[in-house]
Each structure stands twice: as C-alpha cells, then as structure tokens.
Amino acid sequence: MTTTTEAKAAAGLNHEVIELFRQLSRIPRESGHEKAVSDWIKNWAEERGLQVSQDDIWNLIICKPASEGYETHAPVMMQAHIDMVCEKDGNSTHDFATDPIEFAYDGEWLTSASGTTLGADNGVGAAAALAILDDDTLAHPPFEVVFTVQEETTFAGAETVDISGLKAMRLVNLDHADERELIVGSCGGVGVRMTMPIERGAAAPEGMGGWRIKLTGLKGGHSGEDIHRGRGNAISLLLRVLEEPALKVVSITGGTNRLAIPREAEAVVLAEDETVLRGIIDHAKATFRKEYGSAAPDLDIVYESTDAEPPLTESAFAKIAAAIRLYPNGIVNMNGMLDGLVESSDNIGIISTEGDVLTLTSEVRGAYQSTVDDIVRTIEVLAAILGAKTEYFAAYVPWEPAADSALRKLAVNLYREMSGGEMKLLALHAGLECGFFAEKRPGIDIISIGPDCQYFHSPQERVSVPSIKRFYEFLKELLQRL
C-alpha cells in the first residue's frame, strides 16, 4: 500500500526535467566514459525526428527548427555537459561503471540513495535541454543544442566540438548552481601533476609496529566553487599528524579527483608504542575538530594495525612535507573588483607515494590567464628546488565578462518580472565551457543559469526540486522571448 508520504513524494518528482534526469542517471556516465549516455540521447533525438550529429568522442549537436511564427528569429544555442564526477563514501558499494544512480528525496532536496555524487552537475542542465527539445507547445526560435563530454576532466568536449556549421550568436549555458544568480564569466585553469623521486630505508626498524591512519569526515566539495568555504583539505591536515617525530612514514595517499577538495587521506606509519600513537591522534583530532567544528562536525581520525614495511628516509619525508606545505593550495588571491569572489586558487586533489615516486595532482584556477600562469610558475620554481618534474593537462580558457550583453539584460529583467527579486551577476570561480565557445565564436552573447544545487563533486551533492521547477519555467519563458 502506498503511504500518503510516498504519494506526496511521487507527486513532487512528477516533472518532465526530473524524469529525464532520472533516465540519464540510469546510465553510467563517468567523465571519459560517455558513449552509452551519448548513444541514448542520440537515439532519443532521432525518435523525435530531430537533426542530430555525434562526433568521435561522443559530443552531440541537436537542432530543432523554429516554431510557427518564429522562423525569422535569430537562433539560440543551449549547452550542457553529459559527464559527471564519480565520488562516493568509503562504505558505499556503488559501481560507477555499471550501477544506475537511484534518487533519495526528502520533500525538497534530491540526493543519491547510495552514498555517491548525484550527477546533477550537469545532468539537470542536460535534462532541461532535452525537455525543451521535447516540448512541441513551446514558441521558440531555432534551437542548436550542444551536449559536450569530459567537462569534469579534460574539457576535451568543449575544446574539440565543431560548431562551425551552427549559426547561433546567443548561448545559454545550463551549468550553474543557483537560480538567483546569472553567471557572466568564469575562470580558466589547468591540471598539474608533480612527480618527485623518494627514497626508502632497507627495512622497518626493529621494535616498531605498523599502523594505518585514516583521516575522514571532511565535507570536501568543488575545488573552485567551494574553495572559500573553509572545509579543510584532508591531505594538508594529515601531514600535520605525520610530522610528529615519534612516527616514521611508509606511505601517504589521499583524494580521488583534482577537481574535488579531498575529504579523506590515509597513511601507513611505524611507531614504537601504540599509546604514543593514540596520544598523537587524539591530540590532532581535538585540534582539528576545534579548527573545523562547524565546517566538518564529522571529522575523525582512526587507526588500525598493519604490516611494518620499510619507511621513507627522513630526507625523503622532509621533501614530501616541504612539497605539501609550499605547493600553492587553497585561495591564492581574492578578486579586487567583485567583493567576496575568489580570483585565483589551487587545489591539491590527489597525493600518492607509490614505489619510489611522490605524485601530487592539483587544479589551478584563475579569472585571468595571467594569474593561472603565475601560479604555474610558482609550482615550477618549487619543483626545481625539490628536484621534481611537472606536467600540465586539461587546460581551459577564461570566459571574461562582456561589457554589454542583450541576453544578460533580458534575463535580469525577466527574473525581476517573474520573481520580484533581483538576479545577482557573478563571475564564477570555476571553469565553465563557455570560454571555449567564446573563443570559437568571437562576439557570441553568453549567459549561464541553473537551479539550486549544493556540494558538487561530493557524496553530499543535492539539488532542490522546487528550484528545478522554477528554473525550468524561467528557461522556457526566456527562450520564448528571444
């Protein structure tokens, strides 16, 4: 028997965008593995008689002619990415390669039911674009919808998608996370991987036992949008534990994605006395809980016994500590023009000490290419001092705000008309694909919008169902006025 609560929940999720998002969520779509979801969208479009093309890395372009009476209106492009970041809690058994993402709903917020990222980034935007294409009652100009891949890893989709055959000089990007904000610019950035040789002793010293230490319970989040929220980086915090002289370090691992602020990190250490180890951990735990009490109330440090293996030499660990402490991490500069906005940052997202190599992987972001280049230069100087090597990948260009934008004015006025409030203009401290489209098509008018989403790139990711509905009504009305 269906309860009243279950019936209300089902009614709350009865919406075309949410249903299409649910269908997308049944298909694994980790960044770099988008073929299945791209094929599904392609078939979906062909079933509706829409013109669709798919390239060799699974980008899609779908075109729909203008509705009656709009044939002379200039075309408009909509754009979203179909990949997602795959993060999960340590106790989740979800397999991102095979398992669908099921929804949990509390009456307002939609989350993953299995302790994983939800994929609202950017599944809801993609679903909204599909819903628009599926609505034959909507009055609209010609549509050119671009679905890109690998946004969360390399930006290869936006970088390589061929839009030379399209005509639109107006673009609505659907990859934002606050319905009250209008994004008018975004930062550029680059992935960085630094590798450094490290040395180990010949054997574990006699009388020392092996212990595995794990720091957990941080909130993590998006390495750009959440970098200013003071949530802590598990890699940096764990280092503070490992620097205790009573410990000898065997290995360090932490983080899973350079685009996500690390929530967990662990190390294997040697210690002569469990009582001493427990005291070190208890002290660190109390210190960190005081420092991050409100941002990470679930912060914990646990340990268990393990094999005693050869530790890193003292000089090797000293170099690792220097690398973590001196590598740019967190906010580098605040924006001098827009109060409260981060201008540039770096995020150490992954660390590993496999074999005889330390690897640090980070994401550099900046509102200007010059500030991105400046942070990269700092990393290069540090690498030279430490005898390390650097490589750079997945670079993307800034989208600098336009001085004048008809699309921006229309969106702001429409939001005021529909909500009675004012839409905040914001240049985002995150990389959007808009910069690539601005580079490919000089003079194109671009805005970015989306519903209320929180905790991107973490298992706490959630999206507001009422906001999805309001966002979609706004999008429909915006398109009808173009």
C-alpha positions in Angstrom: 0.0 0.0 0.0 1.3 3.5 -0.9 1.5 5.8 2.1 0.5 9.5 2.0 4.1 10.4 2.4 5.2 8.3 -0.5 2.3 9.6 -2.7 3.4 13.2 -1.9 7.0 12.4 -2.8 6.0 10.8 -6.0 3.9 13.9 -6.9 6.7 16.2 -6.0 9.0 14.4 -8.5 6.4 14.3 -11.3 8.1 16.8 -13.6 9.5 16.4 -17.1 13.0 17.6 -16.2 13.2 15.3 -13.2 12.0 12.3 -15.2 14.6 12.9 -17.9 17.3 13.4 -15.3 16.2 10.1 -13.8 16.6 8.4 -17.2 20.1 9.9 -17.7 21.0 8.7 -14.1 20.3 5.2 -15.0 23.2 5.2 -17.5 26.8 5.3 -16.1 28.4 8.5 -17.4 31.7 9.0 -15.6 33.8 11.6 -17.3 35.7 9.9 -20.2 33.1 7.1 -20.4 30.1 8.9 -22.0 29.5 6.7 -25.1 26.4 4.9 -23.6 24.7 8.1 -22.5 25.6 9.9 -25.7 24.1 7.0 -27.7 21.0 7.1 -25.6 20.5 10.8 -26.2 21.2 10.4 -29.9 18.5 7.7 -30.2 16.1 9.8 -28.1 16.6 12.7 -30.6 16.2 10.5 -33.7 13.0 9.0 -32.3 11.6 12.6 -32.2 12.7 13.4 -35.7 15.3 15.9 -34.7 18.5 16.5 -36.6 21.4 15.1 -34.6 25.1 14.6 -35.1 27.6 12.8 -32.9 31.4 13.1 -33.2 34.1 10.5 -32.4 34.5 11.5 -28.7 30.6 11.5 -28.2 29.8 15.2 -28.3 26.3 15.8 -29.7 24.6 18.6 -31.6 20.8 18.5 -31.9 18.9 21.1 -34.0 15.2 21.9 -33.9 13.6 24.3 -36.3 11.8 27.4 -35.1 8.1 27.1 -34.1 5.5 28.7 -36.3 5.9 32.5 -36.2 9.5 32.4 -35.0 11.1 31.4 -38.4 12.8 34.8 -38.8 14.1 34.9 -35.2 17.8 34.5 -34.7 18.8 31.0 -33.5 19.8 30.3 -29.9 22.3 27.7 -28.6 21.8 25.8 -25.4 24.7 23.9 -23.9 25.3 21.3 -21.1 27.8 18.6 -20.4 26.7 14.9 -20.1 29.6 13.6 -17.9 29.8 13.6 -14.1 32.3 13.4 -11.3 32.2 10.0 -9.6 32.8 10.3 -5.9 31.4 8.0 -3.1 31.6 7.5 0.6 34.1 5.0 1.9 31.3 2.5 2.8 29.4 2.8 -0.5 29.4 -0.3 -2.7 28.2 1.6 -5.8 30.0 0.7 -9.0 30.0 3.7 -11.3 30.8 1.6 -14.3 27.6 -0.4 -14.1 25.2 0.8 -11.5 22.4 3.3 -12.0 22.2 6.2 -9.6 18.9 6.0 -7.6 17.3 9.0 -6.1 16.5 9.8 -2.5 14.0 12.7 -1.8 13.2 14.4 1.4 10.4 16.7 0.1 12.8 19.4 -1.2 16.2 18.0 -1.9 17.1 15.3 -4.3 20.3 13.2 -3.4 21.8 9.9 -4.3 20.4 7.0 -2.4 23.7 5.1 -2.4 26.3 7.5 -0.9 27.6 8.9 -4.2 27.7 12.1 -6.2 24.2 12.7 -7.7 25.3 13.9 -11.1 23.0 17.0 -11.0 26.2 18.6 -12.2 25.3 18.7 -15.1 22.6 16.1 -15.5 19.9 18.5 -14.6 21.0 21.0 -17.2 21.2 18.3 -19.8 17.7 17.1 -18.8 16.3 20.7 -19.1 17.7 21.0 -22.6 16.1 17.7 -23.5 12.8 18.7 -22.0 12.9 21.9 -24.1 13.5 19.9 -27.2 10.6 17.6 -26.4 8.1 20.4 -25.9 6.2 21.0 -29.1 3.9 23.5 -27.4 6.7 26.0 -26.8 7.0 29.1 -29.0 10.7 29.4 -29.8 13.5 30.5 -32.3 15.6 27.8 -34.0 17.4 25.7 -31.4 21.0 24.4 -31.6 21.7 22.3 -28.5 25.3 21.2 -27.8 26.0 18.3 -25.4 29.7 18.0 -24.5 31.8 15.4 -22.8 34.8 15.3 -20.5 34.0 18.6 -18.9 34.9 17.3 -15.5 38.3 16.0 -16.5 39.9 17.4 -19.7 37.4 19.8 -21.3 38.1 17.9 -24.5 34.5 18.0 -25.5 34.1 21.8 -25.5 37.6 22.2 -26.9 37.1 20.0 -29.9 33.3 20.1 -30.7 32.8 21.5 -34.2 30.2 24.3 -34.1 31.3 25.8 -37.4 28.1 24.7 -39.1 25.9 26.4 -36.4 24.5 29.9 -36.7 23.6 31.0 -33.2 25.3 34.1 -31.7 23.4 33.7 -28.4 24.3 30.9 -26.0 22.5 29.8 -22.8 24.8 27.5 -20.8 22.9 25.4 -18.3 25.7 24.5 -15.8 25.2 26.8 -12.9 24.0 26.0 -9.3 21.9 29.0 -8.0 18.7 30.1 -9.6 19.2 33.6 -8.2 22.5 34.1 -10.0 23.4 34.9 -13.6 26.8 33.8 -14.5 28.5 36.3 -16.9 32.1 35.0 -16.7 34.2 32.1 -15.4 37.8 31.3 -14.8 40.4 29.5 -16.8 42.7 26.8 -15.4 44.9 23.8 -15.9 45.5 20.4 -14.3 49.0 19.9 -12.8 50.8 16.7 -11.9 54.1 17.0 -10.0 56.3 13.9 -9.5 59.3 13.6 -7.3 61.7 10.7 -6.6 61.7 9.5 -3.0 63.9 7.0 -1.1 63.0 4.3 1.4 65.0 2.5 4.1 66.1 -1.1 3.6 63.8 -2.4 6.3 61.5 -1.4 9.1 63.4 -0.7 12.3 63.2 -3.3 15.0 60.6 -2.8 17.7 58.4 -0.6 15.6 54.9 -1.7 14.6 53.0 -0.8 11.5 49.8 1.3 11.7 47.3 2.6 9.1 46.0 6.1 10.0 42.9 7.4 8.2 41.5 11.0 8.4 37.8 11.1 7.4 34.7 13.2 7.7 35.6 16.4 5.9 32.9 17.8 3.6 35.1 18.2 0.5 33.3 19.9 -2.4 34.1 21.6 -5.7 37.7 22.8 -5.9 36.6 26.1 -7.4 33.1 26.9 -6.1 33.8 25.7 -2.5 37.4 26.6 -2.1 36.5 29.6 0.1 34.2 27.7 2.5 37.0 26.6 4.9 36.2 22.9 4.7 39.8 21.7 5.1 42.0 19.6 2.8 42.5 16.1 4.2 46.0 15.9 2.7 47.2 19.0 4.4 45.6 18.0 7.7 47.1 14.5 7.7 50.6 15.9 7.1 50.3 17.7 10.4 49.8 14.3 12.1 52.6 12.7 10.2 55.2 15.4 11.1 55.2 14.1 14.7 58.8 12.9 15.4 57.6 9.7 17.0 56.3 8.4 13.7 58.1 7.1 10.6 56.1 7.4 7.4 55.8 4.5 5.0 53.2 5.8 2.5 50.6 8.6 2.0 47.5 8.5 -0.2 44.6 10.9 -0.4 41.9 12.4 -2.6 40.4 10.9 -5.7 39.9 13.8 -8.1 41.9 17.0 -8.6 38.5 18.8 -9.1 37.3 17.8 -5.6 38.7 19.1 -2.3 40.0 15.9 -0.6 37.6 14.5 2.1 39.8 11.6 3.2 43.5 10.8 3.3 45.4 7.9 4.9 49.0 6.9 5.7 50.9 3.9 6.8 53.3 4.7 9.7 55.7 3.0 12.1 55.5 3.6 15.8 57.2 2.1 18.8 54.3 2.4 21.1 50.5 2.3 20.4 49.9 4.5 23.5 52.1 7.2 22.0 50.3 6.9 18.6 46.9 7.1 20.3 48.0 10.3 22.1 49.2 11.9 18.8 45.9 11.0 17.1 43.7 12.1 20.0 45.5 15.5 20.2 45.3 16.0 16.4 41.6 15.1 16.4 40.8 17.5 19.2 42.8 20.3 17.4 41.2 19.7 14.0 37.7 19.5 15.5 38.2 22.8 17.1 39.5 24.4 13.9 36.8 22.8 11.7 34.0 22.2 14.1 31.2 23.9 12.1 32.6 23.1 8.7 33.3 19.4 9.4 31.5 18.2 12.5 32.1 14.5 11.5 35.8 14.8 11.2 37.6 11.8 12.6 41.0 10.1 12.7 41.1 6.3 13.1 43.9 3.8 13.1 44.5 0.1 12.9 47.5 -2.2 12.9 49.1 -3.3 9.7 52.4 -4.8 8.4 55.6 -3.0 9.3 57.2 -2.1 6.0 60.4 -0.1 5.1 59.7 3.6 5.8 60.6 6.6 3.8 64.0 8.1 4.7 64.0 11.2 6.9 65.2 13.3 4.0 62.5 11.9 1.7 59.7 12.7 4.1 61.2 16.1 4.7 60.9 16.8 0.9 57.3 15.5 0.9 56.4 17.7 3.8 58.0 20.7 2.0 56.1 19.9 -1.2 52.8 19.8 0.6 53.4 22.8 2.7 54.9 25.0 -0.1 52.7 23.9 -3.0 50.0 26.5 -3.7 46.8 25.2 -2.1 43.6 27.0 -1.4 42.9 30.6 -2.2 45.8 32.4 -3.8 44.1 35.8 -4.5 40.7 37.4 -4.0 39.1 39.4 -6.7 39.7 43.1 -6.3 36.7 44.2 -8.3 34.0 41.8 -7.1 33.7 41.7 -3.3 33.9 38.2 -1.8 34.8 36.5 -5.0 37.9 34.3 -5.3 40.1 35.4 -8.2 42.6 32.5 -8.2 43.3 29.3 -6.4 44.9 25.9 -6.5 43.6 22.6 -5.0 45.9 19.7 -4.2 43.3 17.0 -5.0 45.4 13.8 -5.1 48.5 12.5 -3.4 50.2 9.2 -3.7 53.6 7.7 -2.7 53.7 4.6 -4.9 57.1 2.8 -5.1 59.8 5.4 -5.2 57.7 8.4 -6.5 55.6 11.1 -4.9 52.8 12.4 -7.1 50.8 15.5 -6.3 47.9 16.4 -8.7 46.2 19.7 -8.5 43.8 22.1 -10.3 44.9 25.7 -10.8 42.1 28.3 -11.4 42.2 32.0 -12.2 39.9 34.7 -13.6 42.7 35.7 -16.0 45.2 33.6 -17.9 47.9 35.7 -16.4 47.1 34.6 -12.9 46.9 31.0 -13.9 50.3 31.3 -15.5 51.6 33.0 -12.3 50.5 30.1 -10.1 52.0 27.6 -12.6 55.3 29.5 -12.3 55.3 29.1 -8.5 54.8 25.4 -8.9 57.7 25.2 -11.4 60.0 27.1 -9.0 59.1 24.7 -6.2 59.6 21.7 -8.4 63.1 22.9 -9.4 64.0 23.3 -5.8 62.8 19.8 -4.9 64.2 18.1 -8.0 60.6 17.3 -9.2 59.0 17.2 -12.6 55.8 18.8 -13.7 53.3 18.1 -16.4 50.2 20.1 -17.4 46.9 18.9 -18.9 43.2 19.7 -19.4 43.8 23.4 -19.8 40.8 25.7 -20.4 40.4 29.3 -21.1 38.8 32.1 -19.1 35.4 33.5 -20.1 35.7 37.2 -19.5 32.5 39.2 -18.9 31.3 41.2 -21.8 30.9 44.9 -21.4 27.4 44.8 -22.8 25.0 41.9 -23.3 21.4 41.9 -24.6 20.9 38.3 -23.3 22.1 39.4 -19.9 19.7 42.3 -19.8 16.8 40.2 -20.9 17.5 37.5 -18.2 17.8 40.1 -15.4 14.6 41.9 -16.4 12.7 38.6 -16.8 13.8 37.3 -13.4 12.6 40.5 -11.8 9.3 40.2 -13.6 8.8 36.5 -12.6 10.1 36.5 -9.1 10.0 40.1 -7.9 13.7 39.9 -6.9 17.0 40.9 -8.4 19.3 38.4 -10.1 22.9 38.7 -8.9 25.5 39.0 -11.7 28.5 36.8 -10.9 31.8 35.8 -12.5 32.3 32.2 -11.3 35.4 30.8 -9.7 35.0 27.6 -11.6 35.8 26.6 -15.2 32.8 26.6 -17.5 32.9 25.5 -21.1 31.7 29.0 -22.1 35.3 30.2 -22.6 35.8 27.7 -25.4 32.6 28.8 -27.2 33.6 32.5 -26.8 37.0 31.6 -28.3 35.4 29.6 -31.2 32.9 32.3 -32.0 34.1 35.9 -31.1 31.2 38.2 -30.2 28.8 35.4 -29.1 26.5 36.6 -26.3 26.6 34.1 -23.4 24.9 33.6 -20.0 24.9 30.6 -17.6 21.9 29.7 -15.4 20.8 26.7 -13.4 18.7 25.5 -10.4 19.9 25.4 -6.7 22.5 22.7 -6.3 24.9 22.2 -3.4 28.0 20.2 -2.6 29.1 19.4 -6.1 31.8 16.8 -6.5 31.0 15.2 -3.2 28.6 12.4 -2.0 26.6 15.1 -0.3 25.6 16.6 -3.7 22.0 17.6 -3.8 19.6 19.6 -6.0 16.4 21.4 -5.0 13.3 20.0 -6.7 11.2 23.2 -6.3 14.2 25.2 -7.8 14.4 22.8 -10.7 10.7 23.6 -11.5 11.2 27.4 -11.1 14.4 27.3 -13.2 12.7 25.4 -16.0 9.8 27.9 -16.1 12.3 30.7 -16.3 14.2 29.0 -19.1 11.1 28.4 -21.1 10.0 32.0 -20.8 13.4 33.3 -21.6 13.6 31.2 -24.9 10.1 32.3 -25.9 11.2 36.0 -25.7 14.3 35.6 -27.9 
